[in-house]
Each structure stands twice: as C-alpha cells, then as structure tokens.
Amino acid sequence: MMENKELLSVYVRNIEDYLQACFTEELPQKALYESMRYSLLAGGKRLRPVLTQAFCALCGGAPETALPLGAAVEMIHTYSLIHDDLPCMDDDDFRRGKPTNHKVFGEALAVLAGDGLLTHAFARITMAKLPAEGVVAAVRTLADCAGEDGMVGGQVLDMAAEERQCTEEEVRAIQSRKTGALIRAACLMGVIAAGGDEAQMTAAGTYADCLGLAFQIRDDILDVVGDAALLGKATGTDAHKNTFVRLYGIERCKEMVAEQTRSAIEALAPYGASADFLISLAQSLVDREM
C-alpha cells in the first residue's frame, strides 16, 4: 500500500498530466489558449482535483475515472482566480509567484480566458466515462457550487460587505460560498464518479464543509502572518475585508482551524482505515504555510 505522501504525489501528477493535454489546438484564437493555459498550469496545490480522486477511491471507484471531473473543478477555480485578480476586483499583480493573467495578456483577454475555462469545465465533465445520470449529477453539482448560490454569490457578498463590519454568521455565509463551495463540489463529484450512495455523499459533504472552513480560516491567518515568497502573492491584502482574523484574532483562529479539521475527520469515521489519506490530507493543511 502506498504511503499518503506518495499517494498525494500520484494524484497531483495525474491531474497535472491531464491538464497538460488540454487546450493544445493550433487555431486562430491561439492567444486565448495561451492565456487559459498560463493560469491553469501555473501550479498550486491542486487540492480540489486531489479531493475528487480521493473520494472516488474511497467509494470504490478508480481515481482516473474522476479526472475529467477534477479537471473541471480546477478550471472553475482557475477562472475565479483570473477574474478575482482583475483591477475591477482585487487588483493583484502576482498569483502563485507569477504575474497575474491580465498583467501578461491584458484585461480583455484575461476576462475571456476566464470565460473559456468556465465554459469548457462543463464540456470536460461530459468527457467522463460515466453513466448519463452521473454526468448530469456532476454538472448539476458543479453548477450549484460555482454559480449564483455558490462561489459567484460569495464573491458578491464579499464585495458588498467591504464597507462594514460583519457578524460571524455573515462571514461564514460569505466564505462557505466563496471558498467552501468548490471544495464541496470537488468532494461530492468524487463520490459521483464512483457511483456512491447517499451516505457517502453526506459524509463527503460534511468533510468538505469543515475542511473548506478550516482552509479559509488558515488563509485569513496567512494573509496576516504568512510569507509572501512562499504564498506567491502579496500578504495584507485582506486587511479591509471581513475575515475570521478580524473577528477573532490569530490565536482563536488557530483553534478554529483545529476544531474544524477534527470535525472533518470525524465525518469519515465510518470508513476506518480506508479514509487514512483524506484524514492525513486534512491534518496536513492545519499548519500549511502556502
């Protein structure tokens, strides 16, 4: 049996190889593909497609079956970063240690690259070797989590709240959509790829919600105390935003990360040793520096 670190490397390599094969066409709109690939292949943790593969494996499926679904959620995530970095949004110059997409390709092409990744994500799901009902379920799950009731809605709430102090309930409402929703989509689509049952979907959803909250709180901490060189982007950019650190301070936020991580792990208790990788992954994110 593979060690968890080795399995993580396999999952990351699987998705990197899969993404490398996307958008290679030599067409008149070549510049669009270059812009899309620039951000899609810029690295990162690949947390979401790793989760998709891992939950597929946990539920008895072959991880490679989940690759089109994992790629789809990574494309949605990447498009959101391209748009989030634009001058009309957060106006960032660097992402993952490289100039942001609009700094390289211009604002118009950056917008269109995001649009292209968003649209292609759903086409990519249809390439999965799944029963028709599985494809439909995956499309619906990703649309729900990425759209107006999920990530996009969270971004709107985040912008609307910049001029006032929010309650914890309001901050949770923002972050469960803006960050947590795509993590939830990744986990649920892994279960779908394996043809999993309702109990597995419930466990995956609970794990994802707790992990997503822990991940966001850790992000808030790193924006204050993190190393910009490790993060690959500027720190201190969220000082004007409603974050958990702004509500509770660093030390309480560290406790909250640990609490939410424990809850995520508890959701997988029925799966025993089969869930070791997902448990280890959650634990590894508690003290991450990037």
SULZITA-V895328 format. One record per backbone hydrogen bond with DSSP energy under -1.0 kcal/mol. NH is the residue of the N-H (numbers start at 1). CO is the residue of the C=O. If there is no record, write none. Layout:
NH/CO + NH/CO
This chain:
7/3 + 8/4 + 9/5 + 10/6 + 11/7 + 12/8 + 13/9 + 14/10 + 15/11 + 16/12 + 17/13 + 18/14 + 19/15 + 20/16 + 22/19 + 27/25 + 30/27 + 32/29 + 33/29 + 34/30 + 35/31 + 36/32 + 37/33 + 38/34 + 39/35 + 40/36 + 41/37 + 42/39 + 50/46 + 51/47 + 52/48 + 53/49 + 54/50 + 55/51 + 56/52 + 57/53 + 58/54 + 59/55 + 60/57 + 61/56 + 65/62 + 66/63 + 67/64 + 70/66 + 71/67 + 72/68 + 73/69 + 74/70 + 75/71 + 76/72 + 77/73 + 78/74 + 79/75 + 80/76 + 81/77 + 82/78 + 83/79 + 84/80 + 85/81 + 86/83 + 89/86 + 90/84 + 91/86 + 92/85 + 95/98 + 97/232 + 98/95 + 100/93 + 103/100 + 104/100 + 105/101 + 106/102 + 110/106 + 111/107 + 112/108 + 113/109 + 114/110 + 115/111 + 116/112 + 117/113 + 118/114 + 119/115 + 120/116 + 121/117 + 123/119 + 124/120 + 125/121 + 126/122 + 127/124 + 128/125 + 130/128 + 135/131 + 136/132 + 137/133 + 138/134 + 139/135 + 140/136 + 141/137 + 142/138 + 143/139 + 144/140 + 145/141 + 146/142 + 147/143 + 150/147 + 151/145 + 152/146 + 153/147 + 154/150 + 155/151 + 156/152 + 157/153 + 158/154 + 159/155 + 160/156 + 161/157 + 162/159 + 164/161 + 171/167 + 172/168 + 173/169 + 174/170 + 175/171 + 176/172 + 178/174 + 179/175 + 180/175 + 184/180 + 185/181 + 186/182 + 187/183 + 188/184 + 189/185 + 190/186 + 191/187 + 192/188 + 193/189 + 194/190 + 195/192 + 196/191 + 201/197 + 202/198 + 203/199 + 204/200 + 205/201 + 206/202 + 207/203 + 208/204 + 209/205 + 210/206 + 211/207 + 212/208 + 213/209 + 214/210 + 215/211 + 216/212 + 217/213 + 218/214 + 219/215 + 220/216 + 221/217 + 222/218 + 223/219 + 224/221 + 225/221 + 226/222 + 231/227 + 232/228 + 236/223 + 241/238 + 243/241 + 247/243 + 248/244 + 249/245 + 253/249 + 254/250 + 255/251 + 256/252 + 257/253 + 258/254 + 259/255 + 260/256 + 261/257 + 262/258 + 263/259 + 264/260 + 265/261 + 266/262 + 267/263 + 268/265 + 269/266 + 271/268 + 272/269 + 274/271 + 275/272 + 276/273 + 279/275 + 280/276 + 281/277 + 282/278 + 283/279 + 284/280 + 286/283
